[in-house]
Structure formats: C-alpha cells, structure tokens
Amino acid sequence: MRGIPIHYDERGEGRPVLILHGLTLEHRIMTNRCEPIFGARAGRINRMAWRRIYPDMPGHGATPAPDWLASQDEMLEILVEFIVAVAGDERLVVIGHSWGAYLASGLANRIAERIDGLMLIIPMVRAERSRRDLPPHTIIVNDPSAVAAARPDEQMWVELSVVRTHDTLARYRERDAMTPPDDAFLERLEPRYAFSFEGELRARIDAPALVLTGRQDSIVGYRDAWSRLEHLPRATFAVLDRAGHALESEQPGLFAALTDEWLDRVEEWIGR
C-alpha cells in the first residue's frame, strides 16, 4: 500500500472481518483476545465461517512507517487500500480497539455501504485528550501482591489499571512478546493525530453494532462514545463497571459474551 509492506495475520476462511489494534500495540494483542471467541463459535452448528484479518498498522509490529507518513488521514487512506488488496470488493465486518476503533469510525465514513457489522472496543472518539470527557482514575480491585510483583517497566499497568490482580498483570505481560512501536513515527503523527474530518464522523451503519466502554476508563472515557449511537440504529451500547482502558482483560467474561452475541446478530443480518 503506497509502497508500505503491510504485515497481517489471517485466520480461517469465509466472510472477511477486519480487526484493528490500538496505538503502540500490534495485531497479536487482538488475536489473543478474539481468536478464542471465533474458535468457540466454529464448533457450533449453523455458524458462519469467518476470515479474520489482523493487520499491523504502519509503525507497529512488523509494518514499517515511511518518513512521509505523518497524519491520521494518511493512515486511513492506507487502510482503505489494504482492504481493497486483501478483500477486493467484498462486504466486511470491522472490529476496532481504542485507536483502532477511531480508524474503524473513519473507515465507516468511507465505506459504510460495505460494512455488515461494526464493533468499537473502548473507542477513542476525540483525538485531543483535552477535549475528552473523562472520569477520574479509580481503582476497583487492588491485590497488593500483584502490585508488588510488577516490574519497574510495568509501572504503566500499576498506574492505569482499574483491576490490579495477577490475572490482569499476566495479560498485560503479553506485550513483552510484541515489537515496540516506531517512536519516531508516533512523534510525527502526534501533531495530526486527529482526522481532519473528526467532527464529520456521522456515517450511518444500519448493520448490527456493539460499542463497549469502561465505566472507569480514564484514558478515552465512556460518555463521548454515546455520540456514535445516533448513527448506529442497531447498536448495543455497554458501559462495564470494573473496567478501564483494559476492558477486555478486566472483564473477559462479559467481553466474550457480548462479542459472541453481537456476532449472532451480524450473522442474522447477513442471512436476512
């Protein structure tokens, strides 16, 4: 895509579902969260087959970011080109996590007529932090032994976690196996981190949608995401207690159950 070799992991066959990771992460964080859900569905009768596409966005994982790439608008153009390359003109389902949900919203503005389902996980709605409606950081569960076990390089988990347990620390440590992001690219992106059309993210998606937010998410909040509901008439909007910006780790059971139910609705929609 524009000379950028986009690295991606593809699992299964069937309807394409594009799954986008958050900022500073990579595709493996999403395979770890989503593959168990898709795997459990595969063994059920009359379930649709899904082709899961997990890209590393430029500057993340195994995908490089060239020096000219320095804006969110350009990231979206590259994403659109990637979809054409891997899915042609097929209809698709889109899942986005945090920054990936921001990109997914931008994508909806571009190709709404092709989207058969949309899932936004702890979505970033406003790129500029000072404009976000954020709750105060609140610790709901604190296991002192887990906090004591955190290494010096894991202070971000200590500072931002809502649920400080050995389980959430273990999930945080999945990052250890991941490639660090390209810091020079992140610095270039920062001045143009918002879409130039952020105030015009109004594409209507009639297909089933799911918006998952954390009641204690002090990074992107939960109230800003409510503004998306006007344009998602088939959306379930969930604000999960005991969940911050690591919602899928802090509430894994609800994350899996709500995702599974959304996929049921998407399959029903496609088969109508």
Residue pairs with C-beta under 8 A, 6 or more apart in sequence:
1 78
1 81
1 82
1 85
2 77
2 78
2 81
3 66
4 58
4 63
4 64
4 65
4 66
4 69
4 78
5 63
5 64
6 55
6 56
6 58
6 63
6 78
6 82
6 85
7 27
7 55
7 56
7 61
7 62
7 63
8 27
8 53
8 54
8 55
8 56
8 82
8 86
9 27
9 28
9 31
9 53
9 54
10 51
10 52
10 53
10 54
10 86
11 31
11 35
11 38
11 51
11 52
11 54
12 38
12 42
12 49
12 50
12 51
12 52
13 49
13 51
14 48
14 49
14 50
14 51
15 48
15 49
15 50
15 51
15 90
15 91
15 92
15 93
15 116
15 270
16 50
16 51
16 53
16 86
16 87
16 90
16 92
16 93
17 50
17 51
17 52
17 53
17 92
17 93
17 94
17 95
17 117
18 53
18 55
18 83
18 87
18 92
18 93
18 94
18 95
19 27
19 30
19 34
19 52
19 53
19 54
19 95
19 96
19 100
20 30
20 55
20 57
20 79
20 94
20 95
20 96
20 97
20 100
20 101
20 103
20 104
21 27
21 29
21 30
21 54
21 56
21 57
21 60
21 97
21 99
21 100
22 29
22 97
22 98
22 99
22 100
23 98
23 99
23 181
23 186
24 60
24 181
24 186
25 60
25 97
25 175
25 178
25 181
26 56
26 60
26 61
26 62
26 178
26 179
26 181
27 54
27 55
27 56
27 61
28 54
28 61
28 174
28 177
28 178
29 97
29 174
29 175
29 178
30 54
30 95
30 97
30 100
31 52
31 54
32 174
33 97
33 248
33 255
34 52
34 95
34 259
35 52
36 256
37 256
37 259
37 260
37 263
38 50
38 52
40 260
41 47
41 50
41 260
41 263
42 49
47 267
48 267
48 270
48 271
50 93
53 86
53 87
55 63
55 79
55 82
56 62
56 63
57 63
57 75
57 79
57 100
57 103
58 64
58 65
58 66
58 69
58 75
58 78
58 185
59 65
59 69
59 181
59 182
59 185
59 186
59 189
60 179
60 181
60 182
61 178
61 179
62 179
64 182
65 182
65 185
65 188
67 188
69 75
69 78
69 185
69 188
69 189
70 188
70 189
70 191
70 192
71 189
71 192
71 196
72 102
72 103
72 106
72 127
72 189
72 192
72 193
72 194
72 195
73 192
73 195
73 196
73 197
75 103
75 189
76 103
76 106
76 107
76 110
76 195
79 103
79 106
79 107
80 107
80 110
80 111
83 92
83 107
83 111
89 114
90 114
91 114
91 115
91 116
92 114
92 115
92 116
93 115
93 116
93 117
93 118
93 119
93 266
94 104
94 107
94 108
94 115
94 117
94 118
94 119
95 104
95 118
95 119
95 121
96 102
96 103
96 104
96 105
96 119
96 120
96 121
96 123
97 121
97 122
97 248
98 121
98 122
98 123
98 124
98 219
98 220
98 245
99 124
100 121
101 120
101 121
101 122
101 123
101 124
102 123
102 124
102 125
102 127
102 195
104 118
104 120
104 123
105 120
105 123
105 125
105 201
105 203
105 228
106 195
106 197
106 201
107 115
108 115
108 118
108 201
108 203
108 205
109 197
109 200
109 201
109 202
109 203
110 203
112 203
112 204
112 205
115 205
115 207
116 207
116 266
116 269
116 270
117 207
117 208
117 209
117 262
117 263
117 265
117 266
117 269
118 205
118 207
118 209
118 210
118 232
119 209
119 210
119 211
119 212
119 259
119 262
120 209
120 210
120 211
120 212
120 225
120 228
121 212
121 247
121 248
121 255
122 212
122 213
122 214
122 217
122 219
122 220
122 245
122 247
123 211
123 213
123 220
123 225
123 228
124 220
125 132
125 220
125 224
125 225
125 227
125 228
126 132
126 194
126 198
126 224
127 193
127 194
127 195
127 198
128 193
128 194
132 220
132 221
132 224
133 221
133 223
133 224
134 217
134 218
134 219
134 220
134 221
135 215
135 216
135 217
135 218
135 221
135 222
136 218
137 160
137 162
137 216
137 218
137 244
138 162
138 216
138 218
139 161
139 162
139 164
140 162
140 163
140 216
140 241
140 242
141 162
141 163
141 164
141 165
141 242
142 164
143 164
143 165
143 166
145 166
146 164
146 165
146 166
146 168
146 169
147 158
147 164
149 166
149 169
150 157
150 158
150 169
154 169
154 172
154 173
157 164
157 168
157 169
157 172
158 164
160 218
160 219
160 244
160 245
160 246
161 168
161 172
161 244
161 246
161 250
162 214
162 216
162 217
162 242
162 243
162 244
162 246
162 250
163 242
163 243
163 244
163 246
163 249
163 250
167 249
168 246
168 249
168 250
171 246
171 249
172 246
172 249
195 201
201 228
202 230
202 231
203 231
204 231
204 232
204 233
205 231
205 232
205 234
206 233
206 234
207 234
207 266
207 269
208 234
208 235
208 262
208 265
208 266
208 268
208 269
209 232
209 234
209 235
209 236
209 262
210 235
210 236
210 238
210 258
210 259
210 262
211 225
211 228
211 229
211 232
211 235
211 236
211 237
211 238
212 238
212 240
212 247
212 248
212 255
212 258
213 221
213 222
213 225
213 237
213 238
213 239
213 240
213 247
214 222
214 239
214 240
214 243
214 244
214 245
214 246
214 247
214 250
214 251
215 222
215 239
215 240
215 241
215 242
215 243
216 241
216 242
216 243
216 244
217 243
217 244
217 245
217 247
218 244
218 245
219 244
219 245
220 245
222 239
225 237
226 237
228 235
229 235
229 237
234 265
234 269
236 258
236 261
236 262
238 254
238 258
240 247
240 251
240 254
242 250
242 251
243 250
243 251
244 250
247 255
248 255
